[in-house]
């Protein structure tokens, strides 16, 4: 569903999905901040239907058309299946590496996401993603406490748009919602088995990341997938794969390893992920992640969607990216067809954080493509470009106006698990 249209404002004071109370050293103030934030919702959720209904009403996240009294009654009776992931279980074995990283247009079994219990403005985004994904694949939704299964199922059943048999709720606590980056790489190993490889996740010194870094091993063990840790500091949002030997990333993969030569970085990467050609482009300017999925998206093995060079401040970076992609080919020797997506004008959030809204931050899954929208005029053109570029796909608009303030959209908030090898 497209975002509601909003006027352009170069300076905003919007909700940030990286609030200061999540930083290390601020957790002692959670109790004091509970009156004005959702700071303790992951570790101390409302326990009774009455308290949960009050919480939903307080943060304006009641299901549409439902008041607090009705929510309290429904929460007392709603069937809320939830599996608990055993954090003490070890993965079954190690994969035969290097593994092939399938392209997103290949068959997918599941899409993993983390429900944003700490971030009420993002509930609508995640509900829309669950609904769109569950129609074509299993949606694996992680929650930090089993208590949150009831309001999640309450919303899904009240909305009535999800394929409930394809929704699996898992109790597995993480530190944050950006599962694309810490969720590991899911591929097919040399024995033809699905496997998980996880780089080291530690990009944000000020925020807790231990549970995020541990998540891939726990998920692998729960699902019986072979697992291996990868001695590289990088994130999943910085990779696109065509499944046939080509990886696309940004120069940030090298800058994240100042103590290593570029060939050393590539040697470590190739030991885990099989590829024949590694293509790099410059990251966006003043965009903190440095990830490739905010500049380009692979629509198919020969088609790349790329942000418009007309955007302020980042035109030169996107122009250089286009030049590099024009001068190279994929691993099969095929030149790329480059299609331009609009890029909304950036704005400063709280006068400090530049927000780059990118339509390339989309997810392809089993004949469907989930495209972020931001409530701006460019949304219509972006959706049209996707329909023209991927005519065999069902194009679903997902409201990402709130998540953009955290630096990402659909792709950053999801992680695909391929179908069996």
C-alpha positions as CSV (number, residue, x, y, z in Angstrom):
1,X,0.0,0.0,0.0
2,X,1.6,3.4,-1.0
3,X,2.5,5.8,1.7
4,X,0.3,8.8,2.3
5,X,1.5,11.8,0.3
6,X,3.5,14.3,2.4
7,X,4.9,17.7,1.5
8,X,8.7,18.0,1.1
9,X,10.5,19.5,4.1
10,X,14.3,19.7,4.0
11,X,14.4,19.6,7.9
12,X,12.4,17.1,9.9
13,X,12.0,15.9,13.4
14,X,10.8,12.4,12.8
15,X,11.0,9.2,14.8
16,X,14.4,7.5,14.5
17,X,14.7,3.7,14.7
18,X,18.1,4.1,16.3
19,X,16.9,6.1,19.4
20,X,19.5,7.4,21.9
21,X,18.0,5.2,24.7
22,X,19.2,2.1,22.8
23,X,22.9,3.2,23.1
24,X,25.3,1.6,25.4
25,X,25.3,3.4,28.8
26,X,21.8,4.6,28.4
27,X,20.0,1.4,29.4
28,X,20.0,2.5,33.0
29,X,17.5,5.2,32.1
30,X,15.0,2.8,30.5
31,X,12.6,3.0,33.5
32,X,12.8,6.8,33.6
33,X,12.2,7.0,29.8
34,X,9.3,4.5,29.8
35,X,6.8,7.2,30.0
36,X,7.9,8.8,26.7
37,X,9.5,5.8,24.8
38,X,8.9,2.1,24.2
39,X,12.3,1.5,25.6
40,X,11.6,-1.6,27.7
41,X,9.1,-3.3,25.4
42,X,11.5,-6.0,24.3
43,X,12.6,-7.1,27.8
44,X,9.5,-6.2,29.8
45,X,6.5,-6.5,27.6
46,X,2.9,-5.9,28.9
47,X,1.8,-9.2,30.4
48,X,-1.9,-9.1,30.7
49,X,-4.5,-8.4,27.9
50,X,-5.5,-5.2,29.7
51,X,-1.9,-3.9,29.9
52,X,-1.2,-4.9,26.3
53,X,-4.4,-3.2,25.0
54,X,-3.4,-0.1,26.9
55,X,0.1,-0.3,25.3
56,X,-1.3,-0.6,21.8
57,X,-3.7,2.3,22.5
58,X,-1.0,4.5,24.0
59,X,1.3,4.1,20.9
60,X,-1.6,4.3,18.5
61,X,-1.1,0.8,17.1
62,X,-4.5,-0.7,17.8
63,X,-5.9,-2.6,14.8
64,X,-8.0,-0.3,12.6
65,X,-11.6,0.0,13.9
66,X,-10.7,-1.6,17.2
67,X,-10.7,0.3,20.5
68,X,-8.8,-0.7,23.7
69,X,-11.7,-2.6,25.2
70,X,-12.3,-4.7,22.1
71,X,-8.5,-5.3,21.8
72,X,-8.4,-6.5,25.5
73,X,-11.2,-9.0,24.8
74,X,-9.6,-10.3,21.6
75,X,-6.1,-10.6,23.2
76,X,-7.6,-12.8,25.8
77,X,-8.8,-15.4,23.2
78,X,-6.6,-15.0,20.1
79,X,-4.7,-18.1,19.0
80,X,-1.1,-17.0,18.8
81,X,1.3,-19.8,17.8
82,X,4.9,-19.2,18.5
83,X,8.0,-21.4,18.3
84,X,10.9,-20.8,20.8
85,X,14.4,-21.0,19.4
86,X,16.8,-22.8,21.7
87,X,19.7,-20.4,22.0
88,X,21.8,-23.2,23.6
89,X,21.4,-25.6,20.6
90,X,24.5,-25.7,18.2
91,X,24.2,-25.9,14.4
92,X,24.2,-29.5,13.2
93,X,27.4,-29.3,11.2
94,X,29.6,-27.2,9.0
95,X,28.8,-26.6,5.3
96,X,31.1,-27.6,2.4
97,X,32.3,-24.2,1.3
98,X,32.4,-22.1,-0.8
99,X,28.6,-22.0,-1.3
100,X,26.6,-20.5,-4.1
101,X,24.6,-17.5,-3.2
102,X,21.2,-17.8,-5.1
103,X,19.7,-14.8,-6.8
104,X,16.5,-13.3,-5.3
105,X,14.6,-14.4,-8.4
106,X,15.3,-18.1,-7.7
107,X,12.8,-20.1,-5.6
108,X,12.7,-19.0,-1.9
109,X,11.4,-21.0,1.0
110,X,11.2,-18.2,3.6
111,X,11.8,-14.5,4.3
112,X,13.1,-13.6,7.8
113,X,12.2,-10.4,9.5
114,X,12.2,-9.0,13.0
115,X,9.0,-7.5,14.3
116,X,9.7,-3.9,15.5
117,X,8.1,-4.1,19.0
118,X,10.4,-1.2,20.1
119,X,9.4,1.0,17.2
120,X,5.6,1.5,16.9
121,X,5.8,3.7,13.8
122,X,7.2,0.7,11.9
123,X,4.5,-1.8,12.7
124,X,2.5,-0.9,9.6
125,X,5.5,-1.5,7.4
126,X,6.2,-4.9,8.8
127,X,2.5,-6.0,8.7
128,X,2.4,-5.0,5.0
129,X,5.6,-7.0,4.4
130,X,4.2,-10.1,6.2
131,X,1.0,-9.9,4.2
132,X,2.8,-9.6,0.8
133,X,5.4,-12.2,1.6
134,X,3.1,-14.8,3.0
135,X,1.2,-15.0,-0.2
136,X,4.2,-16.5,-2.0
137,X,6.6,-17.8,0.7
138,X,6.8,-18.4,4.4
139,X,7.3,-15.3,6.6
140,X,9.5,-16.1,9.6
141,X,8.9,-13.3,12.1
142,X,11.2,-13.0,15.0
143,X,10.0,-11.5,18.3
144,X,12.0,-10.8,21.5
145,X,9.4,-12.4,23.9
146,X,6.5,-14.8,23.3
147,X,4.1,-12.2,24.8
148,X,4.4,-10.3,21.5
149,X,2.9,-13.1,19.5
150,X,-0.6,-12.2,20.7
151,X,-0.7,-8.5,19.4
152,X,1.1,-9.6,16.2
153,X,-1.6,-12.3,15.5
154,X,-4.3,-9.9,16.6
155,X,-3.3,-7.4,13.9
156,X,-2.9,-10.0,11.2
157,X,-6.3,-11.6,11.9
158,X,-8.0,-8.2,12.2
159,X,-6.6,-7.1,8.8
160,X,-7.3,-10.5,7.1
161,X,-4.8,-10.1,4.3
162,X,-2.1,-12.6,5.3
163,X,-1.9,-16.2,4.3
164,X,-1.8,-17.5,7.9
165,X,-0.4,-20.9,7.1
166,X,2.7,-19.2,5.7
167,X,3.4,-17.1,8.9
168,X,5.8,-18.6,11.4
169,X,6.4,-16.6,14.6
170,X,9.7,-17.4,16.3
171,X,10.8,-16.3,19.8
172,X,14.4,-15.3,19.1
173,X,15.6,-12.0,20.7
174,X,17.8,-9.7,18.7
175,X,19.1,-6.2,19.3
176,X,17.6,-4.5,16.3
177,X,15.4,-4.9,13.3
178,X,17.9,-4.7,10.4
179,X,18.1,-8.5,9.8
180,X,19.5,-8.1,6.2
181,X,22.7,-6.9,7.7
182,X,23.3,-9.4,10.5
183,X,21.2,-12.3,9.4
184,X,23.9,-14.1,7.6
185,X,24.2,-15.4,4.0
186,X,22.0,-18.3,3.0
187,X,23.1,-20.4,0.1
188,X,23.7,-23.8,-1.4
189,X,27.0,-25.5,-0.5
190,X,29.2,-27.8,-2.6
191,X,27.2,-30.8,-1.5
192,X,24.0,-29.3,-2.7
193,X,22.7,-28.5,0.8
194,X,21.4,-25.2,2.1
195,X,23.8,-23.6,4.5
196,X,24.4,-20.4,6.5
197,X,27.6,-18.3,6.5
198,X,27.7,-15.4,8.9
199,X,30.3,-12.5,8.8
200,X,31.1,-10.6,12.0
201,X,28.4,-8.0,12.7
202,X,29.8,-5.0,14.6
203,X,29.3,-1.7,12.7
204,X,27.7,0.3,15.5
205,X,30.0,0.8,18.5
206,X,27.4,2.8,20.4
207,X,24.7,0.2,20.2
208,X,24.4,-3.4,21.5
209,X,25.0,-6.0,18.8
210,X,25.8,-9.2,20.5
211,X,22.4,-10.8,20.0
212,X,22.3,-9.6,16.4
213,X,25.7,-11.2,15.8
214,X,24.5,-14.5,17.3
215,X,21.2,-14.6,15.5
216,X,22.4,-16.6,12.3
217,X,23.8,-19.5,14.4
218,X,20.6,-19.8,16.4
219,X,18.4,-19.6,13.3
220,X,20.5,-22.2,11.6
221,X,20.4,-24.6,14.5
222,X,16.6,-24.2,14.8
223,X,16.2,-25.1,11.1
224,X,18.8,-27.8,10.9
225,X,21.1,-25.8,8.5
226,X,24.9,-26.2,8.4
227,X,26.6,-23.1,9.7
228,X,30.0,-21.4,9.5
229,X,31.3,-18.1,10.8
230,X,33.1,-15.9,8.4
231,X,36.2,-13.8,9.4
232,X,35.0,-10.6,7.7
233,X,33.4,-7.4,9.0
234,X,30.6,-6.7,6.6
235,X,26.8,-6.8,6.3
236,X,24.3,-8.5,4.0
237,X,23.0,-5.2,2.7
238,X,26.2,-4.7,0.8
239,X,25.7,-7.6,-1.6
240,X,23.7,-8.5,-4.6
241,X,24.2,-11.9,-6.3
242,X,23.0,-13.1,-9.6
243,X,23.3,-16.7,-8.5
244,X,25.6,-17.4,-11.5
245,X,29.0,-16.1,-10.4
246,X,28.5,-12.4,-10.1
247,X,28.6,-10.4,-6.8
248,X,28.0,-6.7,-6.6
249,X,29.1,-4.6,-3.6
250,X,30.6,-1.2,-2.8
251,X,34.1,-0.1,-2.1
252,X,33.1,-0.1,1.6
253,X,34.0,-3.8,1.9
254,X,37.6,-2.7,1.6
255,X,37.4,0.3,3.8
256,X,35.9,-1.8,6.6
257,X,39.2,-3.7,6.6
258,X,42.0,-1.1,6.8
259,X,44.5,-3.7,8.0
260,X,44.0,-6.0,5.0
261,X,44.9,-5.6,1.3
262,X,42.0,-5.8,-1.1
263,X,43.1,-9.2,-2.4
264,X,43.1,-10.5,1.3
265,X,39.5,-9.3,1.7
266,X,38.5,-11.1,-1.6
267,X,40.4,-14.2,-0.6
268,X,38.4,-14.5,2.7
269,X,35.1,-13.8,0.9
270,X,35.7,-16.3,-1.9
271,X,36.6,-19.0,0.7
272,X,32.9,-18.8,1.8
273,X,31.0,-17.6,-1.2
274,X,31.7,-18.8,-4.7
275,X,31.9,-16.1,-7.3
276,X,33.8,-15.5,-10.6
277,X,33.4,-11.7,-10.8
278,X,33.2,-9.1,-8.0
279,X,31.9,-5.7,-9.1
280,X,32.2,-2.7,-6.8
281,X,30.7,0.7,-7.0
282,X,31.1,3.8,-4.8
283,X,28.8,4.0,-1.7
284,X,26.5,6.9,-1.4
285,X,28.0,10.1,0.1
286,X,27.1,10.7,3.8
287,X,25.1,7.5,4.0
288,X,26.2,5.6,7.1
289,X,25.9,2.0,6.0
290,X,27.8,2.3,2.7
291,X,25.6,-0.5,1.3
292,X,25.0,-1.3,-2.3
293,X,21.3,-1.9,-1.9
294,X,20.7,1.8,-1.5
295,X,22.2,2.6,-4.9
296,X,21.3,-0.3,-7.2
297,X,19.2,-3.4,-7.4
298,X,19.5,-6.5,-9.6
299,X,16.2,-7.1,-11.4
300,X,17.7,-10.0,-13.3
301,X,21.1,-11.2,-14.3
302,X,21.4,-8.6,-17.0
303,X,19.2,-5.7,-15.7
304,X,20.3,-3.3,-12.9
305,X,18.0,-0.6,-11.5
306,X,20.0,2.4,-10.4
307,X,19.2,5.6,-8.5
308,X,19.0,8.8,-10.5
309,X,22.0,11.0,-10.9
310,X,19.8,14.1,-10.5
311,X,19.5,13.7,-6.8
312,X,21.3,16.4,-4.8
313,X,24.7,15.7,-3.4
314,X,24.9,12.1,-4.6
315,X,24.8,12.7,-8.3
316,X,28.5,12.3,-8.8
317,X,28.6,9.0,-6.8
318,X,25.7,7.5,-8.8
319,X,27.3,8.8,-12.1
320,X,30.5,6.9,-11.2
321,X,28.5,3.8,-10.3
322,X,26.8,3.9,-13.7
323,X,30.1,4.3,-15.5
324,X,31.6,1.4,-13.7
325,X,28.6,-0.8,-14.5
326,X,28.6,0.3,-18.1
327,X,32.2,-0.7,-18.5
328,X,31.9,-4.2,-17.1
329,X,29.8,-7.3,-17.6
330,X,28.4,-10.1,-15.5
331,X,30.3,-13.3,-15.0
332,X,28.8,-14.7,-18.2
333,X,30.2,-11.8,-20.2
334,X,26.9,-10.1,-20.7
335,X,26.7,-6.3,-20.6
336,X,24.2,-4.7,-18.2
337,X,21.0,-2.9,-19.1
338,X,20.7,0.0,-16.7
339,X,17.3,1.4,-15.8
340,X,17.0,4.6,-13.8
341,X,14.8,4.9,-10.7
342,X,13.9,8.3,-9.3
343,X,15.5,9.3,-6.0
344,X,13.6,11.6,-3.7
345,X,15.4,14.7,-2.4
346,X,17.2,14.0,0.9
347,X,16.3,15.7,4.1
348,X,18.0,16.3,7.5
349,X,16.3,14.5,10.4
350,X,16.8,16.4,13.6
351,X,19.3,18.6,11.8
352,X,21.9,15.9,12.0
353,X,21.0,12.7,10.0
354,X,20.8,12.9,6.2
355,X,18.0,10.6,5.0
356,X,18.4,9.0,1.5
357,X,15.2,7.3,0.4
358,X,16.0,4.6,-2.1
359,X,13.6,2.6,-4.3
360,X,16.4,0.1,-5.0
361,X,16.0,-1.2,-1.4
362,X,13.4,-3.7,-2.6
363,X,12.9,-7.4,-2.2
364,X,12.2,-10.0,-4.9
365,X,10.5,-13.2,-3.8
366,X,8.8,-16.0,-5.8
367,X,7.3,-13.8,-8.5
368,X,6.6,-10.8,-6.3
369,X,8.7,-7.7,-5.8
370,X,8.1,-5.6,-2.7
371,X,9.0,-1.9,-3.5
372,X,9.4,0.8,-0.8
373,X,7.2,3.9,-1.1
374,X,7.7,7.1,0.9
375,X,4.6,9.2,0.4
376,X,6.2,11.4,-2.3
377,X,5.4,12.1,-6.0
378,X,8.3,9.9,-7.1
379,X,6.5,6.8,-5.8
380,X,4.3,6.5,-8.9
381,X,7.3,6.6,-11.3
382,X,9.3,4.1,-9.3
383,X,6.4,1.6,-9.3
384,X,6.1,2.1,-13.0
385,X,9.8,1.5,-13.6
386,X,9.5,-1.8,-11.6
387,X,6.5,-2.9,-13.6
388,X,8.3,-2.2,-16.9
389,X,11.6,-3.8,-15.8
390,X,10.0,-6.9,-14.1
391,X,6.7,-7.4,-16.1
392,X,6.4,-11.1,-14.9
393,X,6.4,-10.0,-11.3
394,X,3.5,-8.8,-9.0
395,X,4.7,-5.3,-7.8
396,X,3.7,-4.6,-4.2
397,X,4.1,-1.2,-2.7
398,X,5.2,-1.2,1.0
399,X,5.0,2.0,3.1
400,X,8.6,2.7,4.3
401,X,8.3,6.4,5.1
402,X,9.1,5.6,8.8
403,X,11.8,3.0,8.3
404,X,13.8,5.4,6.0
405,X,14.7,7.4,9.0
406,X,16.8,4.4,10.2
407,X,18.6,4.2,6.9
408,X,16.7,1.4,5.2
409,X,13.5,0.0,3.7
410,X,12.2,-3.4,2.6
411,X,15.5,-5.0,1.6
412,X,17.3,-3.9,4.9
413,X,14.4,-5.3,6.9
414,X,14.3,-8.8,5.3
415,X,16.5,-11.8,4.7
416,X,15.7,-14.5,2.2
417,X,16.2,-18.3,2.7
418,X,16.4,-20.2,-0.5
419,X,14.4,-23.3,-1.3
420,X,16.1,-26.7,-0.9
421,X,19.3,-27.3,-2.9
